[in-house]
């Protein structure tokens, strides 16, 4: 029989609860006209029967079912007792019976993950979002691809009038008028003269010659910085919650410097210059180029000028990881941000014909569906040696023969072409699904994508196993399944494999990146001009999209910097950076050291910098390492510049080298990097620092240094006693070589008063003998 019969009972009944029942619709008997009738009969067959009361009618069962699902998955929601639910699980066609989980609305997740949002979003003293008028005075300039002003993330309801210090403008152009600016978007400008000079006139039919964003990147970063709360935000049902930026009451000024053909340095320089004149307090710049000297890097020069005017500049580290020395934007006056994961993922699985289930991730939700209980032919067009890639295995355009892949799930190696484009190539060739396999370059990093066909990404180990199966089994098969959104993932955060790594190739004594922040699978506002995959063939339109990259981590730091600026308007950009770095944490939510997604081993200071951003702690750091423009200039004097090079940085001040630094490592930076020269005879090195008290007027700090291989570390004085707020006290750190190490070694220095822990990462490097 298909169904059990109703069970009469005079025993006490357990309370009714809601259960979600997932169904295999292929098991529906032909005797039922539709799914609803089948579901009702099924529930009717398991219902308890109260004595002398007939509750076994189909109508009663139908009343118990209050939702049926037939798009994302098949099944129904029903009220059952615990005993009824257990009986239902045994019926043919029932995939699972799960008790309903009560969810609370979450943000795009990263603000809550960062500790910014208490459970009730109240205005208590420990809420960094508690209402203050100064929140409305901070302006964040976003250099990017423009902005989509209709997004609900840029709603200005409840905002105060535009700050009096603001001198910016709302430039108009195609599909962008003055009404598109408001009390949230208080400025919008475009910069394209450098672009046109290099490439010719912009095509007005192909893109907006206005601040309007057709790419989506700029809208996403601006909303991550300062987006207003938007309830019910999601991407095709994924990451459901309340979307909001890091500083939801801050203002946004959009500076469009990137066009279809790229972002040109002349335009970027002009935009930074204009933004400072307009009155921005923070600049968020999620772009970068190659590394050149401080004196030849246009963005470095422009950022120095912004810093001189008190503007905090945050830049993305780049997506060149896990290769070492892959950082961009390495100037010490720039806050360089790497990327990490949050505790949310989008699980998907590939079930092989052997029964083995391989875990992966995906944001697929489309009309094409694969049946979970049906196996599809699986094909891999590469060689057995996974380190040798060819165009077929990479699924590059024009490389797949429909006769070979039609009707099959295709395994594609990651690399060269965009991940979502590989899926389009598979789809165009008649494939029904794709497994995107990481190679050694990406390791176990999993980045979810909004594919155009059923597809998921798997790590290197799972990818290698799937490829071996496809190449050795005479008839390999698989099917793909998509499980939605999963929260509270452990371990997290993890340093993203793509996040660019140190050391700083220009100056080993300046540790980079400065810190890491959420940059993997981040939900934020999106343009309605482009589909979520950004492919021209994608006709879908969404208000929010999920992206990954250091472009996403940078605006997290920019937004938190805006919060700190609102609470501490007198703090310099260096003080804000110091607060962010010295309060960063280096352990995940399993209380173990931060891991590296490319190796699954522990990450180092060259991967995560000072650690993972901790906004609430940064609000009250206790001590800061402050710096002025002259301090940075004196650092430049240690780089053996020519007089002409130094003049690049003296355009707004008559500065000369004061020669206060014995070496670059004496810059009063929150990170400490001791670099021993090639001569083995040099075994002792001393670096100097000065801390400023921003905590209680009377406080005593004790130092603690973690053990570091090959060296003894002495801090003098070991105790700092402050008698007033803003008091500065110097100390020195002496490194004494015990045994020269072939590779850099890592540790940390902590100053603590029992309440605050002010941590500086330490790296010790011995240059090899000449």
C-alpha positions as CSV (number, residue, x, y, z in Angstrom):
1,X,0.0,0.0,0.0
2,X,1.1,3.5,-0.6
3,X,-0.3,4.9,2.6
4,X,-0.7,3.9,6.2
5,X,-4.1,3.9,7.6
6,X,-5.3,6.4,10.2
7,X,-4.5,5.3,13.7
8,X,-7.3,5.3,16.2
9,X,-6.1,6.2,19.7
10,X,-7.5,7.2,23.0
11,X,-4.1,8.3,24.3
12,X,-3.3,12.0,24.9
13,X,-2.4,13.9,21.8
14,X,0.9,15.8,21.4
15,X,0.6,19.5,20.4
16,X,0.4,20.4,16.8
17,X,3.4,22.0,15.1
18,X,4.2,23.1,11.6
19,X,6.3,20.9,9.5
20,X,7.9,21.4,6.1
21,X,7.5,18.4,3.9
22,X,9.7,18.0,0.8
23,X,8.3,15.8,-1.9
24,X,9.5,13.8,-4.8
25,X,6.8,14.7,-7.3
26,X,7.9,11.9,-9.7
27,X,6.4,9.4,-7.1
28,X,2.9,10.8,-7.4
29,X,0.5,7.9,-8.2
30,X,-1.6,8.3,-11.4
31,X,-4.7,8.0,-9.4
32,X,-4.3,11.6,-8.1
33,X,-5.3,14.4,-10.4
34,X,-2.9,16.9,-8.9
35,X,-0.3,17.4,-6.2
36,X,-2.7,19.0,-3.8
37,X,-5.0,16.0,-3.9
38,X,-2.0,13.7,-3.3
39,X,-0.7,15.7,-0.4
40,X,-4.2,15.9,1.3
41,X,-4.7,12.1,1.0
42,X,-1.2,11.5,2.4
43,X,-1.8,13.7,5.4
44,X,-5.2,12.2,5.9
45,X,-3.6,8.7,6.1
46,X,-1.4,9.6,9.0
47,X,-3.7,11.7,11.1
48,X,-4.5,10.7,14.6
49,X,-8.2,9.8,15.3
50,X,-9.7,11.1,18.5
51,X,-12.3,8.8,20.1
52,X,-15.9,9.4,18.9
53,X,-14.7,12.2,16.6
54,X,-14.2,11.7,12.9
55,X,-11.2,13.7,11.9
56,X,-10.1,11.5,9.0
57,X,-11.8,13.3,6.2
58,X,-9.8,14.6,3.3
59,X,-11.3,18.1,3.8
60,X,-9.8,18.2,7.3
61,X,-6.4,17.2,6.0
62,X,-6.6,19.8,3.3
63,X,-7.2,22.4,6.0
64,X,-4.1,21.3,7.8
65,X,-2.0,22.1,4.7
66,X,-1.6,25.9,4.4
67,X,1.2,26.2,1.8
68,X,2.1,24.2,-1.2
69,X,5.5,24.7,-3.0
70,X,6.2,24.1,-6.6
71,X,8.8,26.4,-7.8
72,X,12.0,26.4,-5.7
73,X,11.1,22.9,-4.5
74,X,8.1,20.6,-4.2
75,X,6.3,20.0,-1.0
76,X,4.0,21.5,1.5
77,X,3.7,23.1,4.9
78,X,1.3,21.3,7.3
79,X,0.2,21.2,10.9
80,X,1.0,17.8,12.5
81,X,1.6,16.2,15.8
82,X,5.0,14.7,16.4
83,X,3.6,11.1,16.0
84,X,1.9,12.1,12.7
85,X,5.1,13.6,11.4
86,X,7.0,10.4,12.2
87,X,4.5,8.3,10.3
88,X,4.5,10.7,7.3
89,X,8.3,10.3,7.0
90,X,7.9,6.6,6.0
91,X,5.5,7.2,3.1
92,X,6.8,6.8,-0.5
93,X,7.4,10.1,-2.1
94,X,8.2,12.0,1.1
95,X,11.8,13.2,0.9
96,X,12.0,14.9,4.3
97,X,9.8,16.1,7.1
98,X,11.4,19.0,9.1
99,X,10.0,20.9,12.0
100,X,9.7,24.6,11.1
101,X,12.5,26.8,12.3
102,X,11.7,30.3,13.6
103,X,14.0,32.8,11.8
104,X,14.6,36.4,12.8
105,X,15.3,39.0,10.1
106,X,19.0,39.3,9.5
107,X,21.0,41.9,7.6
108,X,23.0,41.2,4.5
109,X,24.6,39.4,7.3
110,X,27.9,41.1,7.5
111,X,26.8,43.9,9.9
112,X,25.4,41.4,12.4
113,X,28.5,39.2,11.9
114,X,30.6,42.2,12.7
115,X,28.7,42.8,15.9
116,X,27.0,46.0,14.7
117,X,23.4,44.9,15.1
118,X,22.0,43.8,18.5
119,X,19.1,41.4,18.5
120,X,16.5,44.1,18.9
121,X,18.3,46.9,17.0
122,X,17.8,49.1,20.1
123,X,19.5,52.3,20.8
124,X,21.4,51.2,23.9
125,X,24.8,52.5,24.7
126,X,26.5,49.4,23.4
127,X,24.9,49.8,20.0
128,X,27.3,51.5,17.5
129,X,24.2,52.4,15.5
130,X,22.6,54.3,18.4
131,X,21.2,57.5,17.0
132,X,23.5,60.6,17.1
133,X,23.2,63.7,15.0
134,X,26.9,63.4,14.0
135,X,26.1,60.2,12.1
136,X,24.3,62.4,9.5
137,X,27.3,64.7,9.0
138,X,29.7,62.1,7.7
139,X,30.0,61.9,3.9
140,X,31.6,58.9,2.1
141,X,32.8,59.4,-1.4
142,X,32.7,56.2,-3.5
143,X,34.9,56.1,-6.6
144,X,33.4,53.4,-8.8
145,X,31.0,52.8,-11.7
146,X,28.3,55.2,-10.5
147,X,25.0,54.6,-8.6
148,X,21.5,53.4,-9.3
149,X,19.5,56.0,-7.4
150,X,16.1,54.2,-7.4
151,X,17.5,51.4,-5.2
152,X,15.6,51.4,-1.8
153,X,19.1,51.3,-0.2
154,X,19.4,55.0,-1.0
155,X,16.0,56.0,0.5
156,X,16.5,59.2,2.6
157,X,13.5,58.9,4.9
158,X,14.3,60.3,8.3
159,X,17.6,61.9,7.3
160,X,18.5,65.4,8.4
161,X,19.2,68.2,5.9
162,X,22.5,68.0,3.9
163,X,25.5,68.9,6.1
164,X,26.5,72.6,5.9
165,X,30.1,71.7,5.1
166,X,29.1,69.9,1.9
167,X,30.1,71.7,-1.3
168,X,29.5,68.9,-3.8
169,X,27.1,68.8,-6.8
170,X,24.6,66.6,-8.4
171,X,25.6,66.4,-12.1
172,X,23.0,65.5,-14.6
173,X,23.1,63.5,-17.8
174,X,21.4,60.6,-19.5
175,X,18.7,59.2,-17.2
176,X,20.0,61.2,-14.3
177,X,18.5,64.4,-13.1
178,X,18.8,66.5,-10.0
179,X,15.8,64.8,-8.5
180,X,17.9,61.6,-8.3
181,X,20.0,63.1,-5.6
182,X,18.4,63.4,-2.1
183,X,19.5,63.5,1.5
184,X,21.2,60.1,1.2
185,X,22.9,60.6,-2.3
186,X,24.1,64.1,-1.7
187,X,26.5,64.2,-4.6
188,X,27.1,62.5,-8.0
189,X,29.7,63.3,-10.5
190,X,31.3,61.7,-13.6
191,X,34.9,61.7,-14.8
192,X,35.7,60.5,-18.3
193,X,38.0,62.9,-20.0
194,X,41.1,60.7,-19.4
195,X,39.1,57.7,-20.7
196,X,38.1,59.5,-23.9
197,X,41.5,60.8,-24.4
198,X,42.9,57.2,-24.4
199,X,40.0,55.4,-26.2
200,X,37.9,57.9,-28.1
201,X,34.5,59.2,-27.4
202,X,32.2,57.3,-25.1
203,X,29.3,55.6,-26.9
204,X,26.1,57.1,-25.5
205,X,24.1,54.2,-26.7
206,X,26.2,51.6,-24.9
207,X,26.5,53.4,-21.5
208,X,25.2,56.2,-19.5
209,X,27.3,59.4,-19.7
210,X,25.9,60.3,-16.3
211,X,26.3,59.1,-12.7
212,X,23.8,56.3,-13.4
213,X,25.4,52.9,-12.9
214,X,24.7,50.2,-15.5
215,X,27.5,47.9,-14.3
216,X,26.2,47.4,-10.7
217,X,29.6,47.4,-9.0
218,X,29.3,51.0,-7.8
219,X,25.8,50.6,-6.5
220,X,26.8,47.5,-4.6
221,X,29.8,49.2,-2.9
222,X,27.9,52.4,-2.1
223,X,25.1,50.4,-0.5
224,X,27.6,48.3,1.5
225,X,29.1,51.5,2.9
226,X,26.0,53.4,3.8
227,X,22.8,51.7,2.5
228,X,19.6,52.5,4.4
229,X,17.8,49.5,6.0
230,X,15.7,47.5,3.5
231,X,13.6,44.7,4.8
232,X,13.1,41.5,2.8
233,X,16.2,42.0,0.7
234,X,17.4,38.9,-1.2
235,X,18.8,37.6,-4.4
236,X,16.2,35.2,-6.0
237,X,15.3,34.0,-2.5
238,X,18.9,33.6,-1.2
239,X,20.3,35.6,1.7
240,X,16.8,36.8,2.9
241,X,16.9,39.5,5.5
242,X,17.2,43.2,6.1
243,X,20.0,44.8,4.0
244,X,21.8,47.8,5.4
245,X,25.2,49.4,5.0
246,X,27.9,49.7,7.7
247,X,27.0,53.3,8.3
248,X,23.3,53.5,7.5
249,X,22.9,57.2,8.3
250,X,26.0,58.4,6.5
251,X,25.7,60.3,3.2
252,X,26.9,59.0,-0.1
253,X,28.7,60.9,-2.9
254,X,29.1,58.9,-6.0
255,X,32.1,59.6,-8.3
256,X,31.9,57.6,-11.5
257,X,35.4,57.0,-12.7
258,X,35.0,53.6,-14.3
259,X,33.5,52.9,-17.7
260,X,33.1,49.9,-20.0
261,X,36.7,50.0,-21.0
262,X,38.2,50.5,-17.6
263,X,39.2,53.2,-15.0
264,X,41.8,55.7,-16.0
265,X,44.2,57.2,-13.5
266,X,43.7,60.7,-14.7
267,X,40.1,60.5,-14.0
268,X,40.7,58.9,-10.7
269,X,43.1,61.7,-9.6
270,X,40.5,64.3,-10.7
271,X,37.8,62.5,-8.8
272,X,39.8,62.3,-5.6
273,X,40.7,65.9,-5.9
274,X,37.2,67.0,-6.4
275,X,35.9,64.7,-3.6
276,X,38.2,66.4,-1.1
277,X,37.1,69.8,-2.3
278,X,33.5,68.7,-2.0
279,X,33.9,67.9,1.6
280,X,34.0,64.1,1.9
281,X,35.2,62.6,5.1
282,X,35.9,59.1,3.9
283,X,36.9,57.8,0.4
284,X,36.1,54.2,-0.5
285,X,38.0,53.1,-3.6
286,X,37.5,49.5,-4.7
287,X,39.9,49.4,-7.5
288,X,43.6,49.2,-8.1
289,X,46.3,48.6,-10.7
290,X,49.8,47.2,-10.6
291,X,52.3,48.2,-8.0
292,X,54.7,51.0,-8.8
293,X,56.7,53.3,-6.5
294,X,54.9,55.6,-4.2
295,X,56.1,58.4,-6.4
296,X,54.7,57.0,-9.6
297,X,51.4,55.6,-8.3
298,X,48.7,58.2,-9.1
299,X,46.3,56.8,-6.6
300,X,49.0,56.8,-3.9
301,X,49.7,60.5,-4.6
302,X,46.0,61.4,-4.7
303,X,45.4,59.6,-1.5
304,X,48.3,61.4,0.2
305,X,46.6,64.7,-0.7
306,X,43.3,63.5,0.7
307,X,45.0,62.3,3.9
308,X,46.5,65.8,4.3
309,X,43.0,67.2,4.4
310,X,41.9,64.8,7.0
311,X,40.1,62.3,4.7
312,X,40.3,58.6,5.5
313,X,41.1,56.5,2.4
314,X,40.2,52.9,2.2
315,X,41.2,50.7,-0.8
316,X,40.9,47.1,-1.8
317,X,44.0,44.9,-1.6
318,X,43.3,43.2,-4.9
319,X,42.1,39.8,-6.0
320,X,45.6,38.3,-6.9
321,X,45.7,35.8,-4.1
322,X,46.8,33.3,-3.0
323,X,50.0,34.3,-4.7
324,X,52.4,36.1,-2.3
325,X,53.4,39.7,-2.9
326,X,50.2,40.3,-4.9
327,X,49.0,43.4,-3.1
328,X,48.0,46.7,-4.7
329,X,47.4,50.1,-2.9
330,X,50.2,49.5,-0.4
331,X,51.0,53.1,0.6
332,X,51.0,53.5,4.4
333,X,48.5,56.4,4.3
334,X,46.0,54.1,2.6
335,X,44.0,51.5,4.6
336,X,44.5,48.4,2.5
337,X,41.7,45.8,2.9
338,X,41.8,42.1,2.2
339,X,38.8,39.8,2.0
340,X,37.3,37.2,4.4
341,X,34.2,35.0,4.6
342,X,31.2,35.5,6.9
343,X,29.2,32.8,8.6
344,X,26.8,32.4,5.8
345,X,27.0,30.1,2.7
346,X,24.8,28.8,0.0
347,X,25.3,25.0,-0.1
348,X,24.7,22.8,-3.1
349,X,25.8,19.2,-3.8
350,X,26.8,17.0,-6.7
351,X,25.6,13.4,-6.2
352,X,27.7,11.0,-8.3
353,X,26.5,7.8,-9.7
354,X,28.5,6.0,-7.0
355,X,26.3,7.5,-4.4
356,X,29.0,9.8,-3.2
357,X,27.9,13.3,-2.4
358,X,30.3,16.2,-3.1
359,X,29.7,19.5,-1.3
360,X,29.7,22.8,-3.2
361,X,28.0,26.2,-3.3
362,X,25.7,27.9,-5.8
363,X,23.2,30.8,-6.2
364,X,21.3,29.1,-9.0
365,X,17.6,29.5,-9.1
366,X,16.1,29.3,-12.6
367,X,13.7,27.6,-14.9
368,X,16.1,24.8,-15.8
369,X,15.9,22.1,-13.2
370,X,17.6,18.8,-12.5
371,X,15.7,16.0,-10.8
372,X,17.3,15.1,-7.6
373,X,16.7,11.4,-8.0
374,X,17.6,11.2,-11.7
375,X,21.2,10.8,-12.7
376,X,22.5,12.7,-15.8
377,X,25.6,11.8,-17.9
378,X,28.7,13.5,-16.6
379,X,31.6,14.6,-18.8
380,X,35.1,16.1,-18.3
381,X,37.1,17.1,-21.4
382,X,40.4,17.6,-19.6
383,X,43.2,15.2,-19.0
384,X,43.7,13.0,-16.0
385,X,46.5,15.2,-14.8
386,X,44.5,18.0,-13.1
387,X,47.4,20.4,-13.2
388,X,47.4,20.4,-17.0
389,X,44.5,22.5,-18.3
390,X,43.3,22.9,-21.9
391,X,40.6,25.0,-23.5
392,X,38.0,22.2,-23.3
393,X,38.5,21.6,-19.6
394,X,38.3,25.4,-19.0
395,X,35.0,25.6,-21.0
396,X,36.2,28.6,-23.0
397,X,34.0,30.0,-25.7
398,X,33.8,27.9,-28.8
399,X,35.6,24.9,-27.2
400,X,32.6,22.6,-26.4
401,X,31.2,20.3,-29.1
402,X,27.4,19.9,-28.7
403,X,27.7,16.3,-29.8
404,X,29.9,15.6,-26.8
405,X,28.1,17.6,-24.1
406,X,24.5,17.9,-25.0
407,X,22.2,16.6,-22.3
408,X,25.1,16.2,-19.9
409,X,26.5,17.8,-16.8
410,X,29.9,19.2,-17.8
411,X,32.9,19.6,-15.4
412,X,34.7,22.9,-16.1
413,X,38.0,23.9,-14.5
414,X,38.2,27.4,-13.0
415,X,40.4,29.9,-14.7
416,X,41.0,32.4,-17.5
417,X,37.3,33.2,-18.3
418,X,34.7,34.4,-15.8
419,X,33.0,31.6,-13.8
420,X,29.4,32.4,-14.9
421,X,30.6,32.7,-18.5
422,X,31.7,29.0,-18.4
423,X,28.1,28.1,-17.6
424,X,26.8,30.1,-20.5
425,X,29.3,28.2,-22.8
426,X,28.0,24.9,-21.4
427,X,24.4,26.0,-21.8
428,X,24.9,27.1,-25.4
429,X,26.4,23.7,-26.2
430,X,23.4,21.9,-24.9
431,X,24.7,20.9,-21.5
432,X,22.1,20.6,-18.7
433,X,24.4,21.5,-15.8
434,X,27.9,22.4,-14.7
435,X,30.4,21.5,-12.0
436,X,32.9,24.3,-11.6
437,X,36.1,22.8,-10.2
438,X,38.7,24.7,-8.4
439,X,42.3,24.1,-9.3
440,X,45.4,24.4,-7.2
441,X,45.3,28.2,-7.6
442,X,41.9,28.4,-5.8
443,X,42.3,25.6,-3.3
444,X,39.2,25.0,-1.2
445,X,37.8,28.5,-1.6
446,X,34.1,28.4,-2.5
447,X,32.5,31.5,-4.2
448,X,28.8,31.2,-5.0
449,X,27.6,32.5,-8.4
450,X,24.2,33.3,-9.9
451,X,24.5,30.9,-12.8
452,X,22.3,30.7,-15.9
453,X,22.0,26.9,-15.7
454,X,22.1,24.4,-12.9
455,X,25.7,24.8,-11.7
456,X,27.7,24.7,-8.5
457,X,31.3,25.3,-7.5
458,X,33.4,22.7,-5.7
459,X,36.8,22.9,-4.0
460,X,40.0,21.5,-5.4
461,X,39.8,18.1,-3.5
462,X,36.2,17.5,-4.5
463,X,36.8,18.7,-8.0
464,X,39.8,16.3,-8.4
465,X,37.6,13.4,-7.1
466,X,34.8,14.2,-9.5
467,X,37.1,14.5,-12.5
468,X,38.8,11.1,-11.6
469,X,35.3,9.5,-11.5
470,X,34.3,11.1,-14.8
471,X,37.5,9.9,-16.5
472,X,37.6,6.3,-15.1
473,X,34.0,5.2,-14.9
474,X,32.7,3.9,-18.2
475,X,29.3,5.6,-17.7
476,X,29.7,8.4,-15.2
477,X,26.6,10.2,-14.0
478,X,25.6,12.9,-11.5
479,X,22.8,15.2,-10.4
480,X,22.9,18.6,-8.7
481,X,20.9,19.9,-5.8
482,X,20.6,23.4,-4.3
483,X,19.9,23.9,-0.6
484,X,19.3,27.6,-0.2
485,X,20.9,29.7,2.6
486,X,22.8,28.4,5.6
487,X,23.8,30.5,8.6
488,X,26.2,30.2,11.5
489,X,28.8,28.5,9.4
490,X,31.9,27.3,11.3
491,X,34.8,28.1,11.0
492,X,34.4,31.7,10.1
493,X,35.8,34.1,9.2
494,X,38.3,32.5,6.8
495,X,40.7,34.5,4.6
496,X,39.5,34.3,1.0
497,X,41.9,32.5,-1.4
498,X,41.5,35.3,-3.9
499,X,42.5,38.0,-1.4
500,X,45.9,39.5,-2.3
501,X,48.8,38.8,0.0
502,X,51.8,40.5,1.4
503,X,54.5,41.3,2.0
504,X,54.6,44.8,0.7
505,X,57.0,44.7,-2.2
506,X,57.8,48.4,-1.9
507,X,58.7,48.5,1.8
508,X,59.0,45.3,3.9
509,X,58.8,47.5,7.0
510,X,55.2,48.5,6.2
511,X,52.9,45.5,6.8
512,X,50.2,45.0,4.3
513,X,47.3,44.2,4.0
514,X,46.2,46.3,7.0
515,X,43.3,44.0,7.9
516,X,40.6,41.9,6.4
517,X,36.8,42.4,6.3
518,X,33.8,40.5,4.8
519,X,34.3,40.1,1.0
520,X,32.8,36.7,0.1
521,X,29.2,36.3,-1.0
522,X,28.0,39.8,0.1
523,X,24.5,40.9,-0.6
524,X,23.9,44.6,-1.5
525,X,22.0,46.8,-3.9
526,X,22.3,46.3,-7.6
527,X,21.6,48.1,-10.9
528,X,18.4,47.1,-12.7
529,X,20.2,47.6,-16.0
530,X,22.2,44.4,-15.8
531,X,21.4,40.8,-14.8
532,X,22.9,39.3,-11.6
533,X,25.5,37.3,-13.6
534,X,26.6,40.5,-15.4
535,X,26.4,38.6,-18.7
536,X,24.8,40.2,-21.7
537,X,22.7,37.1,-22.2
538,X,21.2,37.4,-18.6
539,X,17.7,38.9,-18.9
540,X,17.0,38.6,-15.2
541,X,16.6,41.8,-13.2
542,X,17.1,42.0,-9.4
543,X,17.3,44.8,-6.8
544,X,20.0,43.1,-4.9
545,X,23.0,40.9,-5.9
546,X,25.6,38.8,-4.2
547,X,29.2,39.5,-5.1
548,X,32.7,38.5,-3.9
549,X,36.0,40.3,-4.0
550,X,38.2,42.7,-2.0
551,X,35.9,45.3,-3.7
552,X,33.3,44.1,-1.3
553,X,35.6,44.1,1.8
554,X,36.8,47.7,1.2
555,X,33.4,49.4,1.7
556,X,32.9,47.5,4.9
557,X,36.0,49.2,6.3
558,X,35.0,52.5,4.7
559,X,31.6,52.4,6.4
560,X,33.0,51.5,9.8
561,X,35.5,54.3,9.4
562,X,32.5,56.6,8.9
563,X,31.0,55.4,12.1
564,X,34.3,56.1,14.0
565,X,34.5,59.5,12.4
566,X,31.0,60.3,13.6
567,X,31.9,59.4,17.1
568,X,35.4,60.9,17.1
569,X,35.3,63.8,14.6
570,X,38.7,65.0,15.9
571,X,40.5,61.8,15.1
572,X,42.9,61.8,12.2
573,X,42.8,59.2,9.4
574,X,45.8,57.5,11.1
575,X,44.0,57.3,14.4
576,X,41.0,55.7,12.8
577,X,43.2,53.2,11.0
578,X,45.0,52.4,14.2
579,X,41.7,51.8,16.0
580,X,40.6,49.4,13.3
581,X,43.9,47.5,13.3
582,X,44.8,47.3,17.0
583,X,41.3,45.9,17.9
584,X,41.1,43.4,15.0
585,X,40.9,39.8,16.0
586,X,43.0,36.8,14.8
587,X,40.7,33.9,15.8
588,X,37.6,32.5,14.2
589,X,34.3,31.5,15.8
590,X,35.8,28.1,16.8
591,X,38.4,30.0,18.9
592,X,41.2,28.8,16.6
593,X,43.6,31.0,14.6
594,X,42.2,32.4,11.3
595,X,42.4,29.9,8.4
596,X,43.5,30.5,4.8
597,X,40.9,29.2,2.3
598,X,43.6,28.5,-0.3
599,X,45.4,25.9,1.9
600,X,42.9,25.1,4.7
601,X,45.9,25.9,7.0
602,X,46.4,28.8,9.3
603,X,46.8,32.3,7.7
604,X,49.6,34.7,8.6
605,X,50.0,38.4,9.0
606,X,50.9,38.6,5.2
607,X,47.4,37.1,4.6
608,X,45.2,38.8,7.1
609,X,47.2,41.8,8.3
610,X,46.4,42.9,11.8
611,X,43.4,40.6,11.7
612,X,39.6,40.7,11.1
613,X,37.8,44.0,11.6
614,X,36.0,44.4,15.0
615,X,33.9,47.6,14.8
616,X,32.5,47.6,18.3
617,X,36.0,47.3,19.8
618,X,37.4,49.9,17.4
619,X,35.0,52.5,18.9
620,X,37.0,52.5,22.1
621,X,40.5,51.3,21.3
622,X,42.2,52.7,24.4
623,X,45.4,53.7,22.6
624,X,46.1,54.8,19.0
625,X,49.2,55.2,16.9
626,X,48.7,58.6,15.4
627,X,50.5,60.1,12.4
628,X,50.5,63.4,10.6
629,X,51.2,64.2,7.0
630,X,54.7,65.3,8.0
631,X,55.3,61.8,9.6
632,X,54.3,60.1,6.3
633,X,56.5,62.6,4.4
634,X,59.5,61.7,6.6
635,X,58.8,58.1,5.9
636,X,59.0,58.9,2.1
637,X,62.4,60.5,2.9
638,X,63.7,57.0,3.9
639,X,62.9,55.7,0.4
640,X,65.9,57.4,-1.3
641,X,63.8,59.8,-3.3
642,X,65.0,62.4,-5.7
643,X,64.1,66.0,-4.9
644,X,61.7,65.9,-7.9
645,X,60.0,62.9,-6.5
646,X,59.5,64.5,-3.1
647,X,57.9,67.5,-4.7
648,X,55.1,65.3,-5.8
649,X,54.0,65.1,-2.2
650,X,54.6,68.7,-1.3
651,X,52.1,70.3,-3.6
652,X,50.0,71.5,-0.7
653,X,52.6,72.2,2.0
654,X,56.2,73.4,2.1
655,X,57.7,70.3,3.7
656,X,61.3,69.2,4.1
657,X,62.8,66.0,5.3
658,X,63.4,66.1,9.1
659,X,65.2,62.8,9.1
660,X,63.5,61.6,12.2
661,X,63.4,57.9,11.1
662,X,66.5,55.8,11.4
663,X,64.8,53.4,9.0
664,X,61.3,52.9,7.4
665,X,60.3,50.6,10.3
666,X,60.3,53.6,12.7
667,X,57.1,55.0,11.1
668,X,54.6,55.1,13.9
669,X,52.5,52.4,12.2
670,X,50.2,50.0,14.1
671,X,52.0,47.0,12.6
672,X,55.6,46.3,13.5
673,X,58.0,44.8,10.9
674,X,61.7,44.3,11.9
675,X,63.8,43.7,8.8
676,X,67.4,42.6,9.5
677,X,69.9,43.5,6.8
678,X,71.9,41.0,4.8
679,X,75.0,41.3,7.1
680,X,74.9,38.5,9.7
681,X,76.9,40.7,12.0
682,X,73.8,42.8,12.6
683,X,71.9,40.9,15.3
684,X,70.1,43.7,17.2
685,X,67.5,46.0,15.8
686,X,65.4,48.6,17.7
687,X,62.2,50.2,16.4
688,X,60.3,53.1,18.0
689,X,56.7,53.8,18.6
690,X,54.5,56.4,20.3
691,X,50.9,55.7,21.5
692,X,48.2,58.3,22.3
693,X,45.7,57.7,25.1
694,X,42.1,58.0,23.9
695,X,40.7,56.1,26.8
696,X,40.3,57.0,30.5
697,X,42.6,59.9,31.6
698,X,44.4,57.9,34.3
699,X,45.3,54.4,33.0
700,X,48.2,52.0,33.2
701,X,49.1,49.7,30.3
702,X,51.3,46.6,30.6
703,X,53.0,45.0,27.5
704,X,53.0,41.4,26.5
705,X,54.8,39.9,23.5
706,X,54.1,36.5,22.1
707,X,57.1,34.1,21.6
708,X,58.7,34.5,18.2
709,X,60.9,31.9,16.8
710,X,64.6,32.9,16.4
711,X,64.4,36.2,18.3
712,X,64.1,37.7,21.7
713,X,61.9,40.8,22.0
714,X,62.3,43.5,24.7
715,X,59.8,46.3,25.2
716,X,61.0,49.4,27.0
717,X,59.4,50.7,29.1
718,X,57.2,47.6,29.7
719,X,54.6,49.7,31.5
720,X,53.0,52.9,30.3
721,X,51.3,55.2,32.8
722,X,49.0,57.8,31.4
723,X,47.7,60.8,33.4
724,X,45.5,62.5,30.9
725,X,43.5,61.9,27.7
726,X,45.4,62.7,24.5
727,X,48.7,62.2,26.3
728,X,51.4,60.6,24.2
729,X,54.0,58.2,25.5
730,X,56.9,56.6,23.5
731,X,58.4,53.1,23.8
732,X,60.9,51.1,21.9
733,X,61.0,47.5,20.8
734,X,64.4,45.7,20.5
735,X,64.8,42.5,18.5
736,X,67.8,40.3,19.5
737,X,68.6,37.5,17.0
738,X,69.0,34.1,18.5
739,X,69.1,32.3,15.2
740,X,68.5,33.8,11.8
741,X,65.4,32.2,10.2
742,X,65.1,31.5,6.4
743,X,61.5,32.8,6.2
744,X,59.7,35.5,8.1
745,X,58.4,34.7,11.6
746,X,55.2,36.2,13.2
747,X,54.0,37.3,16.6
748,X,52.3,40.1,18.3
749,X,52.6,42.9,20.9
750,X,49.7,43.7,23.2
751,X,49.3,46.6,25.5
752,X,46.5,46.1,28.0
753,X,45.0,48.1,30.9
754,X,42.8,45.2,31.9
755,X,39.9,46.5,29.8
756,X,41.5,47.4,26.4
757,X,43.8,45.1,24.4
758,X,45.8,47.1,21.9
759,X,47.5,44.6,19.6
760,X,50.1,45.2,17.0
761,X,51.1,42.3,14.6
762,X,54.9,41.7,14.5
763,X,56.9,40.3,11.6
764,X,60.6,39.6,11.8
765,X,62.5,39.1,8.5
766,X,66.2,38.3,8.0
767,X,67.3,39.3,4.5
768,X,69.5,36.5,3.0
769,X,73.3,37.3,2.8
770,X,74.3,38.9,-0.5
